[in-house]
Amino acid sequence: MKIGFIGVGAMGKPMAKNLINTGYEVSVYDLRPEQVQELASLGAIPCETNLEVSASVDIVFTSLPNAAIVETVMNGPGGIFKACKKGTIIIDMSSVSPSSTQKMAAIAEKMGLEYVDAPVSGGTKGAESGNLTIMVGARPNIFEKIKPVLNVIGKNIYHVGETGLGNAIKIINNLLLGGNMAVLAEALILGVKCGLEPEVMKEIISVSSGGSYVLNAKMENFIIKDNFQGGFSMDLQYKDLGLALEAGRETNMPLPLTSAAAQIFESGRALGLGREDMSSVIKVWENITGTTIAGGLCKGGE
């Protein structure tokens, strides 16, 4: 089976590496030639265009920043839909709106192509280790066909339902992630202002009813260390909250708490924190209150 991979950045590159290391023939393309050349040194076939990647493969993976880019790559000028042979399976691993995915799937079907959405959770570490959670929207027979390939790059593979539902569950997951992070940041600064040590809050909350993934993953690794490099960026979390709000508008669903969380992350981006880990949203409250958490020590104003 021949595989193409378009978009070999922070997430796409390690996924492509795992496919190469498993023995698949993988053709790759990215706007950054150095990314392509690194994979070529490992055995990938370097390509100079999206069309070159997709012309002769059985499966095309894409991992791209947003829906506008996905739609251009798929069906814009020089889009891969026209280059793919009939029966090609296109697996988009980007996080985009379900409606955008469904629009692309409808066009692909008319052209004799299979379109699958398969967004992931687990970050770059999960991509490197092949332990990603992959949420797949596809027809059942297509899911069974691609599952062995997905098992190379992910550990927890879920068939959610028809195309578009993979992105739907990703949006719901990241809505909860962003909302939890915004509330955690608010709560921690309140705790500091009340006189609590960050380590004490971490120890007690983690074994109490307020415990959460973001507490365990973000507080010790980022917040207490006052080091927000790497991780899942604020820009990406803000984007995902925006996707949830877009889905809410499309389904006539009010999302007041999601809107509030999005505004907190918007405030962080306004402070220039967009490329830092999402947990740097705590700096929004530090900035407002004059109270900081740094190096495990409490420093604060009233």
Contacts in CASP RR format, 6 or more apart in sequence:
PFRMAT RR
TARGET T0000
AUTHOR 0000-0000-0000
METHOD contacts of the structure
MODEL  1
MKIGFIGVGAMGKPMAKNLINTGYEVSVYDLRPEQVQELASLGAIPCETN
LEVSASVDIVFTSLPNAAIVETVMNGPGGIFKACKKGTIIIDMSSVSPSS
TQKMAAIAEKMGLEYVDAPVSGGTKGAESGNLTIMVGARPNIFEKIKPVL
NVIGKNIYHVGETGLGNAIKIINNLLLGGNMAVLAEALILGVKCGLEPEV
MKEIISVSSGGSYVLNAKMENFIIKDNFQGGFSMDLQYKDLGLALEAGRE
TNMPLPLTSAAAQIFESGRALGLGREDMSSVIKVWENITGTTIAGGLCKG
GE
1 24 0 8 1.000
1 25 0 8 1.000
1 58 0 8 1.000
1 59 0 8 1.000
1 149 0 8 1.000
2 24 0 8 1.000
2 25 0 8 1.000
2 27 0 8 1.000
2 56 0 8 1.000
2 57 0 8 1.000
2 58 0 8 1.000
2 59 0 8 1.000
3 19 0 8 1.000
3 24 0 8 1.000
3 25 0 8 1.000
3 26 0 8 1.000
3 27 0 8 1.000
3 57 0 8 1.000
3 58 0 8 1.000
3 59 0 8 1.000
3 60 0 8 1.000
3 61 0 8 1.000
3 149 0 8 1.000
4 26 0 8 1.000
4 27 0 8 1.000
4 28 0 8 1.000
4 53 0 8 1.000
4 54 0 8 1.000
4 57 0 8 1.000
4 59 0 8 1.000
4 60 0 8 1.000
4 61 0 8 1.000
5 12 0 8 1.000
5 15 0 8 1.000
5 16 0 8 1.000
5 19 0 8 1.000
5 26 0 8 1.000
5 27 0 8 1.000
5 28 0 8 1.000
5 29 0 8 1.000
5 44 0 8 1.000
5 53 0 8 1.000
5 60 0 8 1.000
5 61 0 8 1.000
5 62 0 8 1.000
5 63 0 8 1.000
6 28 0 8 1.000
6 29 0 8 1.000
6 30 0 8 1.000
6 50 0 8 1.000
6 53 0 8 1.000
6 54 0 8 1.000
6 60 0 8 1.000
6 61 0 8 1.000
6 62 0 8 1.000
6 63 0 8 1.000
6 64 0 8 1.000
6 73 0 8 1.000
6 80 0 8 1.000
7 28 0 8 1.000
7 29 0 8 1.000
7 30 0 8 1.000
7 31 0 8 1.000
7 35 0 8 1.000
7 62 0 8 1.000
7 63 0 8 1.000
7 64 0 8 1.000
8 16 0 8 1.000
8 28 0 8 1.000
8 29 0 8 1.000
8 30 0 8 1.000
8 35 0 8 1.000
8 36 0 8 1.000
8 39 0 8 1.000
8 63 0 8 1.000
9 30 0 8 1.000
9 32 0 8 1.000
9 35 0 8 1.000
9 63 0 8 1.000
10 124 0 8 1.000
10 127 0 8 1.000
11 63 0 8 1.000
11 93 0 8 1.000
11 120 0 8 1.000
11 123 0 8 1.000
11 124 0 8 1.000
11 127 0 8 1.000
12 61 0 8 1.000
12 63 0 8 1.000
12 93 0 8 1.000
12 127 0 8 1.000
13 35 0 8 1.000
13 38 0 8 1.000
13 39 0 8 1.000
14 124 0 8 1.000
14 126 0 8 1.000
14 127 0 8 1.000
14 128 0 8 1.000
14 130 0 8 1.000
15 61 0 8 1.000
15 63 0 8 1.000
15 93 0 8 1.000
15 127 0 8 1.000
15 130 0 8 1.000
15 132 0 8 1.000
15 153 0 8 1.000
16 26 0 8 1.000
16 28 0 8 1.000
16 39 0 8 1.000
16 44 0 8 1.000
16 61 0 8 1.000
17 39 0 8 1.000
17 42 0 8 1.000
17 128 0 8 1.000
18 130 0 8 1.000
18 152 0 8 1.000
18 153 0 8 1.000
19 26 0 8 1.000
19 149 0 8 1.000
19 152 0 8 1.000
19 153 0 8 1.000
20 26 0 8 1.000
20 39 0 8 1.000
20 42 0 8 1.000
20 43 0 8 1.000
20 44 0 8 1.000
21 42 0 8 1.000
22 152 0 8 1.000
24 149 0 8 1.000
24 152 0 8 1.000
25 45 0 8 1.000
26 39 0 8 1.000
26 43 0 8 1.000
26 44 0 8 1.000
26 45 0 8 1.000
27 44 0 8 1.000
27 45 0 8 1.000
27 46 0 8 1.000
27 47 0 8 1.000
27 52 0 8 1.000
27 53 0 8 1.000
27 57 0 8 1.000
28 35 0 8 1.000
28 36 0 8 1.000
28 39 0 8 1.000
28 40 0 8 1.000
28 44 0 8 1.000
28 45 0 8 1.000
28 46 0 8 1.000
28 47 0 8 1.000
28 53 0 8 1.000
29 36 0 8 1.000
29 46 0 8 1.000
29 47 0 8 1.000
29 48 0 8 1.000
29 49 0 8 1.000
29 50 0 8 1.000
29 52 0 8 1.000
29 53 0 8 1.000
30 36 0 8 1.000
36 44 0 8 1.000
36 46 0 8 1.000
36 47 0 8 1.000
37 46 0 8 1.000
39 46 0 8 1.000
40 46 0 8 1.000
47 53 0 8 1.000
50 73 0 8 1.000
50 78 0 8 1.000
50 79 0 8 1.000
50 80 0 8 1.000
50 83 0 8 1.000
51 78 0 8 1.000
51 79 0 8 1.000
51 80 0 8 1.000
51 83 0 8 1.000
53 60 0 8 1.000
53 80 0 8 1.000
54 60 0 8 1.000
54 80 0 8 1.000
54 83 0 8 1.000
54 84 0 8 1.000
54 88 0 8 1.000
55 83 0 8 1.000
55 84 0 8 1.000
55 85 0 8 1.000
56 85 0 8 1.000
57 88 0 8 1.000
58 88 0 8 1.000
58 89 0 8 1.000
59 88 0 8 1.000
59 89 0 8 1.000
59 90 0 8 1.000
59 91 0 8 1.000
59 146 0 8 1.000
59 149 0 8 1.000
60 80 0 8 1.000
60 84 0 8 1.000
60 88 0 8 1.000
60 89 0 8 1.000
60 90 0 8 1.000
60 91 0 8 1.000
61 91 0 8 1.000
61 92 0 8 1.000
61 93 0 8 1.000
62 70 0 8 1.000
62 73 0 8 1.000
62 74 0 8 1.000
62 90 0 8 1.000
62 91 0 8 1.000
62 92 0 8 1.000
62 93 0 8 1.000
62 94 0 8 1.000
63 93 0 8 1.000
63 94 0 8 1.000
64 70 0 8 1.000
64 73 0 8 1.000
64 92 0 8 1.000
64 94 0 8 1.000
65 94 0 8 1.000
66 94 0 8 1.000
66 96 0 8 1.000
66 239 0 8 1.000
67 94 0 8 1.000
67 96 0 8 1.000
67 97 0 8 1.000
67 100 0 8 1.000
69 94 0 8 1.000
70 92 0 8 1.000
70 94 0 8 1.000
70 96 0 8 1.000
70 100 0 8 1.000
70 104 0 8 1.000
71 100 0 8 1.000
71 103 0 8 1.000
71 104 0 8 1.000
72 79 0 8 1.000
73 79 0 8 1.000
73 80 0 8 1.000
74 80 0 8 1.000
74 81 0 8 1.000
74 90 0 8 1.000
74 92 0 8 1.000
74 104 0 8 1.000
74 107 0 8 1.000
74 108 0 8 1.000
75 81 0 8 1.000
75 104 0 8 1.000
75 107 0 8 1.000
80 90 0 8 1.000
81 107 0 8 1.000
81 108 0 8 1.000
81 111 0 8 1.000
81 113 0 8 1.000
82 111 0 8 1.000
84 90 0 8 1.000
84 111 0 8 1.000
84 113 0 8 1.000
86 111 0 8 1.000
86 112 0 8 1.000
86 113 0 8 1.000
87 112 0 8 1.000
87 113 0 8 1.000
87 114 0 8 1.000
88 113 0 8 1.000
88 114 0 8 1.000
89 113 0 8 1.000
89 114 0 8 1.000
89 116 0 8 1.000
89 142 0 8 1.000
89 145 0 8 1.000
89 146 0 8 1.000
90 108 0 8 1.000
90 113 0 8 1.000
90 114 0 8 1.000
90 115 0 8 1.000
90 116 0 8 1.000
91 116 0 8 1.000
91 117 0 8 1.000
91 118 0 8 1.000
91 146 0 8 1.000
92 101 0 8 1.000
92 104 0 8 1.000
92 115 0 8 1.000
92 116 0 8 1.000
92 117 0 8 1.000
92 118 0 8 1.000
93 118 0 8 1.000
93 119 0 8 1.000
93 120 0 8 1.000
93 134 0 8 1.000
94 119 0 8 1.000
95 119 0 8 1.000
95 167 0 8 1.000
95 170 0 8 1.000
95 171 0 8 1.000
95 174 0 8 1.000
95 236 0 8 1.000
95 239 0 8 1.000
95 240 0 8 1.000
95 243 0 8 1.000
96 117 0 8 1.000
96 167 0 8 1.000
96 243 0 8 1.000
97 167 0 8 1.000
97 171 0 8 1.000
97 243 0 8 1.000
97 246 0 8 1.000
97 247 0 8 1.000
97 250 0 8 1.000
98 117 0 8 1.000
98 164 0 8 1.000
98 165 0 8 1.000
98 166 0 8 1.000
98 167 0 8 1.000
98 168 0 8 1.000
98 171 0 8 1.000
98 247 0 8 1.000
99 246 0 8 1.000
99 247 0 8 1.000
99 250 0 8 1.000
101 115 0 8 1.000
101 117 0 8 1.000
101 163 0 8 1.000
101 164 0 8 1.000
101 166 0 8 1.000
101 167 0 8 1.000
102 163 0 8 1.000
102 164 0 8 1.000
104 115 0 8 1.000
105 115 0 8 1.000
105 117 0 8 1.000
105 163 0 8 1.000
105 164 0 8 1.000
108 114 0 8 1.000
108 115 0 8 1.000
109 115 0 8 1.000
114 138 0 8 1.000
114 139 0 8 1.000
114 142 0 8 1.000
115 163 0 8 1.000
116 136 0 8 1.000
116 137 0 8 1.000
116 138 0 8 1.000
116 142 0 8 1.000
116 143 0 8 1.000
116 146 0 8 1.000
116 163 0 8 1.000
117 136 0 8 1.000
117 137 0 8 1.000
117 138 0 8 1.000
117 163 0 8 1.000
117 164 0 8 1.000
117 165 0 8 1.000
117 166 0 8 1.000
117 167 0 8 1.000
118 134 0 8 1.000
118 135 0 8 1.000
118 136 0 8 1.000
118 137 0 8 1.000
118 138 0 8 1.000
118 150 0 8 1.000
118 166 0 8 1.000
119 134 0 8 1.000
119 135 0 8 1.000
119 166 0 8 1.000
119 167 0 8 1.000
119 170 0 8 1.000
120 127 0 8 1.000
120 132 0 8 1.000
120 133 0 8 1.000
120 134 0 8 1.000
120 135 0 8 1.000
120 154 0 8 1.000
120 170 0 8 1.000
121 132 0 8 1.000
121 133 0 8 1.000
121 135 0 8 1.000
121 170 0 8 1.000
121 173 0 8 1.000
122 131 0 8 1.000
122 132 0 8 1.000
122 133 0 8 1.000
123 132 0 8 1.000
123 231 0 8 1.000
123 232 0 8 1.000
124 231 0 8 1.000
125 131 0 8 1.000
126 132 0 8 1.000
126 154 0 8 1.000
127 153 0 8 1.000
130 152 0 8 1.000
130 153 0 8 1.000
130 154 0 8 1.000
130 155 0 8 1.000
131 154 0 8 1.000
131 155 0 8 1.000
132 153 0 8 1.000
132 154 0 8 1.000
132 155 0 8 1.000
132 156 0 8 1.000
133 154 0 8 1.000
133 155 0 8 1.000
133 156 0 8 1.000
133 157 0 8 1.000
133 158 0 8 1.000
134 150 0 8 1.000
134 153 0 8 1.000
134 154 0 8 1.000
134 156 0 8 1.000
134 157 0 8 1.000
134 158 0 8 1.000
135 158 0 8 1.000
135 160 0 8 1.000
135 166 0 8 1.000
135 167 0 8 1.000
135 169 0 8 1.000
135 170 0 8 1.000
135 173 0 8 1.000
136 143 0 8 1.000
136 146 0 8 1.000
136 150 0 8 1.000
136 157 0 8 1.000
136 158 0 8 1.000
136 159 0 8 1.000
136 160 0 8 1.000
136 161 0 8 1.000
136 166 0 8 1.000
137 143 0 8 1.000
137 159 0 8 1.000
137 160 0 8 1.000
137 161 0 8 1.000
137 162 0 8 1.000
137 163 0 8 1.000
137 164 0 8 1.000
137 165 0 8 1.000
137 166 0 8 1.000
138 146 0 8 1.000
138 159 0 8 1.000
138 161 0 8 1.000
138 162 0 8 1.000
138 163 0 8 1.000
139 162 0 8 1.000
139 163 0 8 1.000
140 159 0 8 1.000
143 159 0 8 1.000
147 157 0 8 1.000
150 157 0 8 1.000
151 157 0 8 1.000
158 169 0 8 1.000
160 166 0 8 1.000
160 168 0 8 1.000
160 169 0 8 1.000
167 243 0 8 1.000
168 247 0 8 1.000
170 240 0 8 1.000
171 240 0 8 1.000
171 243 0 8 1.000
171 244 0 8 1.000
171 247 0 8 1.000
172 244 0 8 1.000
174 237 0 8 1.000
174 240 0 8 1.000
174 241 0 8 1.000
174 243 0 8 1.000
174 244 0 8 1.000
175 240 0 8 1.000
175 241 0 8 1.000
175 244 0 8 1.000
175 255 0 8 1.000
175 258 0 8 1.000
177 213 0 8 1.000
177 214 0 8 1.000
177 237 0 8 1.000
177 240 0 8 1.000
177 278 0 8 1.000
178 214 0 8 1.000
178 237 0 8 1.000
178 240 0 8 1.000
178 241 0 8 1.000
178 261 0 8 1.000
178 265 0 8 1.000
178 278 0 8 1.000
179 241 0 8 1.000
179 257 0 8 1.000
179 258 0 8 1.000
179 261 0 8 1.000
180 212 0 8 1.000
180 213 0 8 1.000
180 214 0 8 1.000
181 214 0 8 1.000
181 218 0 8 1.000
181 237 0 8 1.000
181 261 0 8 1.000
181 278 0 8 1.000
181 279 0 8 1.000
181 281 0 8 1.000
182 260 0 8 1.000
182 261 0 8 1.000
182 264 0 8 1.000
182 265 0 8 1.000
182 281 0 8 1.000
184 212 0 8 1.000
184 214 0 8 1.000
184 215 0 8 1.000
184 218 0 8 1.000
184 219 0 8 1.000
185 264 0 8 1.000
185 279 0 8 1.000
185 281 0 8 1.000
185 282 0 8 1.000
185 284 0 8 1.000
185 285 0 8 1.000
186 264 0 8 1.000
186 285 0 8 1.000
188 198 0 8 1.000
188 201 0 8 1.000
188 219 0 8 1.000
188 223 0 8 1.000
188 282 0 8 1.000
188 285 0 8 1.000
188 293 0 8 1.000
189 282 0 8 1.000
189 285 0 8 1.000
189 286 0 8 1.000
189 289 0 8 1.000
189 291 0 8 1.000
189 293 0 8 1.000
191 201 0 8 1.000
192 198 0 8 1.000
192 291 0 8 1.000
192 292 0 8 1.000
192 293 0 8 1.000
192 298 0 8 1.000
192 300 0 8 1.000
193 289 0 8 1.000
193 291 0 8 1.000
193 300 0 8 1.000
193 301 0 8 1.000
193 302 0 8 1.000
195 298 0 8 1.000
196 298 0 8 1.000
197 296 0 8 1.000
197 298 0 8 1.000
198 219 0 8 1.000
198 223 0 8 1.000
198 224 0 8 1.000
198 293 0 8 1.000
198 296 0 8 1.000
198 297 0 8 1.000
198 298 0 8 1.000
199 224 0 8 1.000
199 296 0 8 1.000
202 215 0 8 1.000
202 219 0 8 1.000
202 220 0 8 1.000
202 224 0 8 1.000
205 211 0 8 1.000
205 215 0 8 1.000
206 215 0 8 1.000
206 216 0 8 1.000
214 279 0 8 1.000
218 277 0 8 1.000
218 278 0 8 1.000
218 279 0 8 1.000
219 279 0 8 1.000
222 228 0 8 1.000
222 231 0 8 1.000
222 277 0 8 1.000
222 279 0 8 1.000
222 280 0 8 1.000
223 279 0 8 1.000
223 282 0 8 1.000
223 293 0 8 1.000
224 293 0 8 1.000
224 295 0 8 1.000
224 296 0 8 1.000
225 295 0 8 1.000
225 296 0 8 1.000
226 293 0 8 1.000
226 294 0 8 1.000
226 295 0 8 1.000
226 296 0 8 1.000
228 273 0 8 1.000
228 276 0 8 1.000
228 277 0 8 1.000
228 279 0 8 1.000
228 280 0 8 1.000
229 276 0 8 1.000
229 277 0 8 1.000
230 276 0 8 1.000
230 277 0 8 1.000
231 277 0 8 1.000
231 278 0 8 1.000
232 277 0 8 1.000
232 278 0 8 1.000
233 274 0 8 1.000
233 275 0 8 1.000
233 276 0 8 1.000
233 277 0 8 1.000
233 278 0 8 1.000
234 265 0 8 1.000
234 268 0 8 1.000
234 269 0 8 1.000
234 273 0 8 1.000
234 274 0 8 1.000
234 275 0 8 1.000
234 276 0 8 1.000
234 277 0 8 1.000
234 278 0 8 1.000
234 280 0 8 1.000
234 281 0 8 1.000
235 269 0 8 1.000
235 274 0 8 1.000
235 275 0 8 1.000
236 278 0 8 1.000
237 265 0 8 1.000
237 278 0 8 1.000
238 262 0 8 1.000
238 265 0 8 1.000
238 266 0 8 1.000
238 269 0 8 1.000
238 274 0 8 1.000
241 258 0 8 1.000
241 261 0 8 1.000
241 262 0 8 1.000
241 265 0 8 1.000
242 262 0 8 1.000
244 255 0 8 1.000
244 258 0 8 1.000
245 255 0 8 1.000
245 258 0 8 1.000
245 259 0 8 1.000
245 262 0 8 1.000
247 253 0 8 1.000
248 254 0 8 1.000
248 255 0 8 1.000
264 281 0 8 1.000
264 284 0 8 1.000
265 278 0 8 1.000
265 281 0 8 1.000
267 284 0 8 1.000
268 274 0 8 1.000
268 280 0 8 1.000
268 281 0 8 1.000
268 283 0 8 1.000
268 284 0 8 1.000
271 283 0 8 1.000
271 284 0 8 1.000
271 287 0 8 1.000
273 280 0 8 1.000
273 281 0 8 1.000
273 283 0 8 1.000
274 280 0 8 1.000
282 293 0 8 1.000
285 291 0 8 1.000
286 292 0 8 1.000
286 293 0 8 1.000
289 300 0 8 1.000
289 301 0 8 1.000
290 300 0 8 1.000
290 301 0 8 1.000
291 298 0 8 1.000
291 299 0 8 1.000
291 300 0 8 1.000
291 301 0 8 1.000
292 299 0 8 1.000
292 300 0 8 1.000
293 299 0 8 1.000
END
